[in-house]
Amino acid sequence: MEYWTSQEGDSRQPAGLPADWPSATPVGPVPGIGNAALNLTDRSLRDMTSGPETCYRVRGGNPLQGTVFVQGAKNAALKMIAASLLAPKGRTVLRNVPVIEDVRRAVELAQAVGAVVKFHEAERTLVVDASHLTSSVLPAEITRRFRASVLFVPALLHRLGEATIEGIGGCNLGSRNLDFHYRGFARLGATVEEGENQIHVKGGNLRGAHLYLDTPSHTGTENLIMAASLAPGTTVIDNTALEPEVLDVIAFLTKMGAQITGGGTGFVTVHGVSELAAVEHTVMADRIDAAVFAMAAAITGGELSLVGASLDHFGVVRWKLEQMGVEFASQGAILQVRQERQLRPINVITSPYPGFATDLQSPIMAVSCLADGTSYIRETIFDGRYNLVGELTKMGAKIEVAGNAVLVHGPAALKGTEVIAHDLRTGIALVLAGLAAEGETIVAPGYPIDRGHVSVAARLTTLGADISAEPLG
Ligand code: EPU
């Protein structure tokens, strides 16, 4: 089999983005926004409630070998569940839905507003009947655990004329960051009122408008396309996101009858239609899950066959891994990945697709601990994504935060210890580190990891890893 390898040598590249990019730029007053000034302070993940107390126990040292099945894409499936509520009759069938906690929360949210939803987990198939929506309230007990709740607003606006998101308010319109969504709804004719503990959006008669995003927001693009799909007239959205999941969501909405052009160009046009239909769709593979398993091969010096992975969806991630010495080969629809040589250091600057995915910044930081030399990593999408530094340091990594970047001095001999999964991607990165560490690593809580990755312990065990998911304590 022929593997693709990168050229030897220094992979360092000049920093290309302004230091303050992409802070949310407040736009001028928008008719319909009820609050005088949007608070743009950060809201991090700290107010997210967690699930049952579990942990992952990893004993490192085994090179991974074998075949792994890449899950369906979380960041496409969640949007499709919300979009299926736009159909006023019939049943939507979604296949290849990942069995993860975030999907379970999305199902609960759809049920809370009256949709009849059956998640056939063994078949990874979701059936949604949204014929009778009964409530416009997205309740706090779910919205506190599920950040993508705002995706349900377009369906509630079109079907019931209003939507109330409980449990968030105040600074929640600020950074991390939903202001593009609310400003977009307002430009389409909705009224947005921010209360003490809830946001109320009213507007049964949305109309097409010219919208723009200050930065190409992934969910913002999808949400505004959904809102525009049933709004009479033409909506043009400037500076839209290019992520493969956005294109999959557009494909799903198009099957439903939406008229959308320009996906993947940065400028999307939507001609509003009068009704959308329930359809069947297979969710694309999860490129983040695929890349995490590629990195699992890299960090353990293993060789894996990834079923369902597409290198085309890796964007810059592919080239960065190749520069580190990871080898890829396509065998028909299977992607082979192996790591045989000493890992080389890397320069990574996260940016919107096809740039280096922010969701893989933590995993590549873990991998770069094993590289021979100093790696440079800079996060530009989300603040609060250097929480991993302290945890990897506990494991013996040598990492310094230098201004808004991180320098990882490798190779380090990682040692297992107890570490904290501050969020989903920190969590899975610590599992990767644990796979390469001497002794036992306990990653807790397990819930953030289960929010986004299917059966992590079972899939890694099949590949030869020594890992278990256990109750904490
Ligand atoms: N932003 C704003 N205002 C907004 C929306 C975004 O200022 O109204 C800012 C954000 O604060 C951030 C940047 O724009 O600095 C990009 O955010 P984006 O809206 O693109 O992120 P998102 O749509 O909220 C999705 C994924 C994230 C992934 C990002 C970037 C879903 C459900 N979430 O978030 O996934 O990191 O795009 O690709 O699709 C994850 O899976 O772990 C995860 C966090």
Residues whose N, C-alpha, C, O or C-beta is under 5 A from the ligand:
A	BS01	EPU	P22 A24 N75 A148 S175 R176 N177 L178 D179 F180 H181 T215 P216 S217 H218 T219 G220 T358 D359 I381 F382 L424
